[in-house]
Amino acid sequence: MVGITSFGAYIPAYRLSRDEISRAWGTRSKGGERAVAKHDEDSLTMAVAATFGCMKGGGQRGDGLFFASTTSPYKEKQGAAIIAAAVDLPKETRTADFTDSLRAATIAMNSAVDAVKSGTAENIIVAASDCRMGAGKSQFEPLFGEGAVALGIGNADIIASIEGSHSVFSELLDVWRLEGDSFTRSWEERFIINEGYMNTMQRVISQIMEKYKVTPKDFSKVVFYGPDRRSHTSLARRLGFDLETQVQDPLFDSIGNTGTAALPMMMVAALDEAKPGDLILVANYGDGGDAFIMKVTANIGKFRGNQKIKELLEKKININYEKYLNWRDLVPIQELSRPQSPTPSITCLWRESKSVLAFYGKKCKKCGTAQYPPQRVCIKCQTKDDFEDYKFSDKKGNIFTYTLDYLTPSRESPAVVGVVDFEGGGRVMCEVTECEPSKITIGMPVEMCFRKIGLRGGVHNYFWKARPIS
């Protein structure tokens, strides 16, 4: 038996209300809000956060990691390899990127299921994440949101077995981006909804029900992608599903359409509330359709993942439209008159990848002192070259002291820089993110998160920052 063994989700803390977007453009608001990734986040950092949650829930590291996104930071470099390094997977882990389609997450799921069924893998983590942008005043700007989900696909300790699957393809230009495009393009709305979305989804859902001899009434929950709420509701009614009791909330009003992560995010929300024996229909759209029939097992009662979707939705910080424009680099701003930061050394990044990406320090074998960055001489007992690796990424800590940097090259000023004392020993100086300058205090409890430092010389630089614990 093959199915979902674990899951984790990540939703950025920041929200931009659609009323705020309407205020900026003088248009009519449709209500609700969208999740916004901070300027130091992208699809890769969010995938790292979701993958950590997935690994924490299932206790399985995975012998494969697949990354699904239409907005990977690199056009020619594997994002899955960076994620695997950040979450500290073994070098022998199979990694792969799935991209260029909003259906990338379920295409990756199908590939993971095939790999596990064939015996070439036992547990593969599928991470889906997106940071798409809509042009100003477009229908996409208020609709798009950001987030990430990671699903463990394996053959042991299954919480939802995959009973069947079905796929179709469809060649139709509905939404797309060309090389160098910042914003998503689309064709005329009625055409792409009726001829693309409606026809394709009706086909793939009807065919999987016919293939496995089930009816709409057999499902406890129905989870399917929709480009917007109206189309999502219309499809549910056409297929005969009960909107009140069966159809999973697409989360448009709370976080928006999260692209490749949208369908997996709804799956996680459904599994958060699922009971043993529930039959769930899952269907995704993008250049065709993928559908799955899943059955929840008794293991769902034992599963203890990271925070539930409802809890993630409750943690939010509202921002204005001007801050959104700044974070997305959509308006020119005056840069500080100071020398540019140096381009990261590729050789140095490679040599120090374990300490930079996986956030490993050292622990003295003689006196037990933990320290970062790794070094040859113990800072306490001066013992030389007698250390063991010590991971800091999963350690919590407290702010020992801090400063506000008004000369930062960051997109926000002032930047909050803190010295963190870790539980169990060790100290590091780093930026503190998701914290207003007026809110930081000595002794504040923090946790570490993987974030983007900047883009220099065509290289995305990543490191770890502290974040207040709610």
C-alpha positions in Angstrom: 0.0 0.0 0.0 1.3 3.5 -0.9 0.0 6.8 0.4 0.6 10.0 2.3 2.8 9.3 5.4 3.2 12.9 6.6 2.5 16.5 5.7 3.5 20.0 6.6 2.4 23.5 5.5 3.8 27.0 5.6 1.9 30.2 5.2 3.7 33.6 5.4 2.7 35.7 8.4 2.0 38.8 6.3 -1.4 39.6 4.8 -2.5 42.2 2.2 -6.2 42.9 2.3 -8.0 43.2 -1.0 -9.6 46.4 0.4 -6.1 47.8 0.6 -5.3 46.9 -3.0 -8.6 48.5 -4.1 -7.7 51.7 -2.1 -4.5 52.0 -4.1 -6.2 51.6 -7.5 -9.6 53.1 -6.8 -11.3 49.9 -7.8 -14.1 47.8 -6.2 -12.9 45.3 -3.6 -14.2 41.7 -3.5 -13.2 41.3 0.1 -10.8 38.9 1.8 -7.0 39.0 1.9 -4.0 37.3 0.4 -0.8 35.9 2.0 2.4 37.8 1.1 5.9 36.4 1.5 8.3 38.9 3.0 11.2 40.3 0.9 13.5 37.7 2.4 11.3 34.8 1.4 10.8 33.0 -1.9 9.4 29.7 -3.1 12.5 27.9 -2.0 12.7 29.2 1.6 8.9 28.5 2.1 9.5 25.0 0.8 12.2 24.5 3.4 9.8 25.5 6.1 7.1 23.2 4.9 9.6 20.3 4.5 10.7 20.7 8.1 7.1 20.5 9.2 6.6 17.3 7.1 9.7 15.7 8.5 8.7 16.6 12.1 5.2 15.1 11.6 6.2 11.8 10.1 9.6 11.2 11.6 10.8 10.0 8.2 13.6 11.8 6.5 12.8 10.5 3.0 15.1 9.0 0.5 13.9 11.4 -2.2 12.8 15.1 -2.4 10.8 16.5 -5.3 10.3 20.3 -5.6 7.3 21.6 -7.5 7.1 25.3 -8.4 6.6 27.6 -11.3 8.7 30.3 -9.5 12.0 28.6 -8.6 14.7 31.2 -7.9 17.0 29.6 -10.5 16.2 28.9 -14.2 19.1 26.5 -14.4 19.9 25.1 -11.1 18.0 22.5 -9.1 16.0 24.0 -6.2 15.4 20.5 -4.7 19.1 20.1 -4.0 19.2 23.4 -2.0 16.1 22.3 0.0 17.6 18.9 0.7 20.9 20.6 1.9 19.0 23.0 4.1 16.9 20.3 5.8 20.0 18.1 6.1 19.0 15.1 4.0 21.7 12.5 3.2 23.8 13.1 0.0 22.3 9.9 -1.4 18.8 11.5 -1.5 17.2 11.5 -5.0 16.3 15.1 -5.9 14.2 16.5 -8.8 12.4 19.7 -9.8 9.0 19.7 -11.4 8.0 23.0 -12.9 6.3 24.9 -15.8 2.8 23.8 -14.8 0.3 24.6 -12.0 -0.1 20.9 -11.9 3.5 20.3 -11.0 2.7 19.2 -7.5 0.4 16.3 -8.5 2.8 15.4 -11.4 5.5 15.1 -8.7 3.1 13.1 -6.5 2.4 10.6 -9.3 6.2 10.2 -9.9 6.7 9.7 -6.2 3.9 7.1 -6.0 5.4 5.2 -9.0 8.9 5.3 -7.4 7.6 3.9 -4.1 5.4 1.2 -5.8 8.4 0.1 -7.9 10.5 -0.3 -4.8 13.2 2.2 -5.8 12.2 4.4 -2.9 10.5 4.0 0.4 9.5 7.6 1.3 9.7 10.7 -1.0 8.9 14.2 0.2 7.0 16.3 -2.4 7.4 20.0 -1.6 5.2 22.5 -3.5 5.6 26.3 -3.3 5.0 29.4 -5.4 5.5 33.2 -5.4 3.6 34.3 -8.5 2.9 37.9 -9.3 0.0 39.6 -11.0 0.4 43.0 -12.7 -0.9 46.0 -10.9 -4.7 46.5 -11.2 -5.0 43.0 -12.9 -7.4 40.3 -11.8 -4.4 38.3 -10.6 -2.9 40.9 -8.2 -5.5 40.5 -5.4 -6.1 36.8 -6.2 -2.6 35.4 -6.0 -1.2 34.4 -2.6 2.0 32.7 -1.4 2.6 29.5 0.6 4.1 26.0 0.6 3.2 22.4 1.4 5.2 19.3 1.8 3.8 15.7 1.6 5.5 12.5 2.5 4.7 9.7 0.0 5.7 6.2 1.3 4.7 2.6 2.0 4.7 2.6 5.9 2.7 4.4 8.6 0.3 5.6 5.9 -2.3 8.2 7.1 -4.1 8.3 3.7 -3.8 5.6 1.2 -3.9 6.3 -2.5 -6.6 4.0 -3.9 -6.5 5.1 -7.5 -5.4 7.9 -9.9 -6.2 9.2 -13.3 -4.6 11.9 -15.5 -5.4 13.7 -18.8 -3.6 16.4 -20.7 -5.0 19.5 -22.4 -3.1 21.8 -24.7 -4.7 25.3 -24.3 -3.1 28.6 -23.6 -4.9 29.9 -20.5 -2.3 31.3 -18.1 1.4 31.4 -18.9 4.7 33.3 -18.5 7.6 33.7 -21.0 11.3 33.8 -20.2 11.9 37.1 -18.4 8.2 37.8 -17.6 7.6 39.1 -14.1 3.8 38.8 -14.3 1.4 36.0 -15.3 -0.3 36.4 -18.6 -3.8 35.1 -19.5 -6.2 34.9 -22.4 -9.9 35.9 -22.3 -11.5 34.8 -19.0 -14.7 33.1 -20.3 -12.8 31.1 -22.9 -10.1 29.8 -20.6 -12.6 28.9 -17.8 -15.2 27.2 -20.0 -13.0 25.5 -22.6 -10.0 24.9 -20.3 -10.8 24.6 -16.6 -14.4 23.4 -16.7 -14.0 20.9 -19.5 -10.8 19.4 -18.3 -11.8 19.1 -14.7 -15.2 17.6 -15.5 -13.4 15.1 -17.7 -10.8 14.0 -15.2 -13.1 13.8 -12.2 -15.9 12.0 -14.1 -13.5 9.5 -15.6 -11.8 8.6 -12.3 -15.2 8.1 -10.7 -16.3 5.9 -13.6 -12.9 4.0 -13.6 -13.2 3.1 -9.9 -17.0 2.8 -9.8 -17.8 5.5 -7.2 -20.3 8.3 -7.1 -20.2 11.8 -5.7 -22.1 10.6 -2.5 -19.3 8.1 -1.7 -16.9 10.9 -0.8 -16.6 12.5 2.7 -14.5 15.3 1.2 -13.8 16.6 -2.3 -10.6 18.7 -2.8 -10.1 20.3 -6.2 -8.2 23.2 -7.6 -10.0 26.3 -8.8 -8.6 29.5 -10.4 -11.1 31.6 -8.4 -14.0 31.1 -6.1 -16.8 31.5 -8.7 -15.3 28.9 -11.0 -14.6 26.5 -8.1 -18.2 26.8 -6.9 -19.7 26.4 -10.4 -17.7 23.2 -11.0 -18.8 21.7 -7.7 -22.4 22.2 -8.5 -22.0 20.8 -12.0 -20.5 17.6 -10.7 -23.2 17.2 -8.0 -21.1 17.7 -4.8 -22.6 19.3 -1.7 -20.9 22.7 -1.2 -21.7 22.8 2.5 -20.6 19.3 3.6 -18.3 17.8 0.9 -16.3 20.6 -0.8 -13.1 21.7 0.8 -12.7 25.5 1.3 -10.2 26.6 -1.4 -8.9 29.3 1.0 -9.2 32.1 -1.5 -10.5 34.6 1.1 -7.8 33.9 3.6 -4.6 33.3 1.6 -5.5 33.5 -2.1 -4.5 31.2 -5.0 -1.1 29.8 -4.1 -0.3 28.3 -7.5 1.3 24.8 -7.4 0.8 24.8 -3.6 -3.0 25.5 -3.8 -4.2 22.0 -4.2 -1.8 20.4 -1.7 -2.7 23.2 0.8 -6.4 22.2 0.5 -5.4 18.5 0.9 -3.6 19.4 4.2 -6.6 21.4 5.4 -8.9 18.4 4.6 -6.5 15.9 6.4 -6.4 18.2 9.4 -10.1 17.4 10.0 -10.3 13.9 8.5 -11.4 10.7 10.3 -10.4 7.1 9.7 -12.4 5.6 6.8 -13.0 8.9 5.0 -12.9 8.7 1.3 -11.4 11.8 -0.3 -11.4 12.9 -4.0 -8.5 15.1 -5.0 -8.2 16.8 -8.4 -5.7 19.3 -9.8 -5.7 21.5 -13.0 -2.9 22.9 -15.2 -2.3 21.9 -18.8 -4.6 18.9 -18.1 -5.7 17.3 -14.9 -4.7 14.8 -12.2 -7.1 13.1 -9.9 -6.6 10.8 -6.9 -8.9 8.8 -4.6 -7.5 8.6 -1.1 -8.8 6.7 2.0 -7.9 7.9 5.4 -6.5 5.2 7.7 -6.5 4.8 11.5 -3.0 6.3 11.6 -4.5 9.7 11.2 -5.4 9.7 14.9 -1.8 9.2 15.9 -0.4 11.8 13.5 1.1 14.8 15.1 2.4 17.2 12.5 3.3 20.8 12.7 0.6 23.5 13.1 -2.8 23.0 11.4 -3.9 25.2 8.6 -6.4 27.0 10.9 -3.6 27.8 13.3 -1.4 29.1 10.5 -4.2 31.3 9.3 -4.6 32.9 12.7 -1.0 34.1 12.8 -0.9 37.2 10.6 0.5 40.7 10.3 -1.3 43.2 8.1 0.7 45.3 5.6 -0.1 48.2 3.3 0.1 48.2 -0.5 3.2 50.4 -0.5 5.2 47.9 1.6 4.1 45.1 -0.8 5.4 47.2 -3.8 8.7 47.6 -2.0 9.1 44.0 -1.1 8.4 42.9 -4.6 10.9 45.5 -6.1 8.1 47.0 -8.1 9.0 50.6 -7.5 12.5 52.2 -7.7 13.9 53.3 -4.3 16.9 55.4 -3.3 19.8 53.1 -2.4 22.3 54.1 0.2 25.5 55.8 -1.0 27.8 53.2 0.2 30.0 50.4 -1.4 28.1 47.4 -2.7 28.2 44.2 -0.7 30.7 41.8 -2.2 29.6 38.9 -4.4 29.4 35.7 -2.5 32.4 33.4 -3.0 31.1 30.2 -4.8 34.1 28.3 -3.5 33.4 29.5 0.1 29.7 28.7 -0.2 30.6 25.1 -1.3 33.2 24.6 1.4 31.0 25.9 4.2 27.6 24.6 2.9 27.0 22.4 5.9 27.4 25.4 8.3 25.6 27.9 6.0 22.7 25.8 4.6 22.1 23.2 7.2 23.3 25.5 10.0 25.8 23.2 11.7 28.2 24.3 14.4 30.5 22.3 16.6 30.3 20.9 20.1 33.5 20.4 22.1 33.9 16.7 23.1 35.9 17.7 26.2 33.8 20.4 27.9 30.5 20.2 25.9 30.5 23.8 24.7 28.5 24.4 21.6 29.7 27.1 19.2 29.0 28.7 15.9 30.6 29.2 13.4 32.6 25.9 13.4 36.2 26.4 14.4 39.3 24.4 15.4 39.8 25.7 19.0 37.2 25.5 21.7 36.3 29.0 22.9 36.0 27.7 26.5 38.7 25.1 27.2 40.9 25.8 24.2 41.0 22.1 23.2 42.0 21.8 19.6 40.4 19.7 16.8 38.2 17.6 19.2 34.7 18.4 18.2 31.5 16.8 17.0 28.9 18.3 14.6 26.1 20.2 16.3 23.0 21.4 14.5 21.5 24.8 15.5 18.6 25.0 13.0 16.2 23.1 15.2 17.2 24.9 18.5 15.3 27.6 20.2 16.9 30.5 21.9 16.5 34.0 23.4 17.6 37.4 22.4 20.7 38.3 24.5 21.1 41.8 23.0 20.1 43.6 19.8 20.7 46.7 17.7 18.8 48.5 14.9 20.7 49.0 11.7 19.6 52.2 9.8 22.3 51.8 7.2 21.2 48.4 6.0 21.1 47.6 2.3 18.0 45.5 3.0 14.6 46.5 1.5 13.5 47.5 5.0 15.1 50.0 7.4 15.9 49.7 10.2 17.0 46.1 10.1 16.8 44.3 13.5 20.0 42.5 14.3 20.2 40.3 17.4 22.5 38.1 19.4 20.8 34.8 20.1 21.7 32.5 23.0 20.5 29.0 22.2 19.0 26.5 24.7 21.7 24.0 25.3 24.5 26.4 24.6 25.8 28.4 21.6 25.4 31.9 20.4 25.0 33.5 17.0 24.5 37.1 15.7 21.9 37.3 12.9 19.0 39.3 11.6 15.6 39.0 13.4 12.8 38.8 10.9 9.0 39.1 11.3 9.6 41.5 14.2 8.9 45.2 14.2 11.8 47.3 15.7 9.5 48.6 18.5 8.5 45.0 19.5 11.9 43.4 20.1 13.0 42.9 23.7 15.8 41.4 25.7 15.0 37.8 26.5 12.5 37.4 23.7 12.1 33.7 22.7 13.0 33.0 19.1 13.4 30.1 16.6 15.5 29.9 13.5 14.2 30.1 9.9 15.9 29.7 6.5 15.7 33.0 4.6 17.1 34.8 1.5 19.9 37.3 2.3 20.1 38.8 -1.2 21.0 38.5 -4.8 24.6 39.4 -5.7 26.4 38.7 -8.9 23.7 36.4 -10.1 23.8 34.3 -7.0 21.0 33.9 -4.5 22.5 34.0 -1.0 20.6 32.1 1.8 21.2 31.9 5.5 19.4 31.6 8.8 17.5 34.3 10.7 15.8 34.4 14.1 12.1 34.7 14.3 10.0 35.5 17.4 8.0 32.5 18.7 4.3 33.3 18.9 
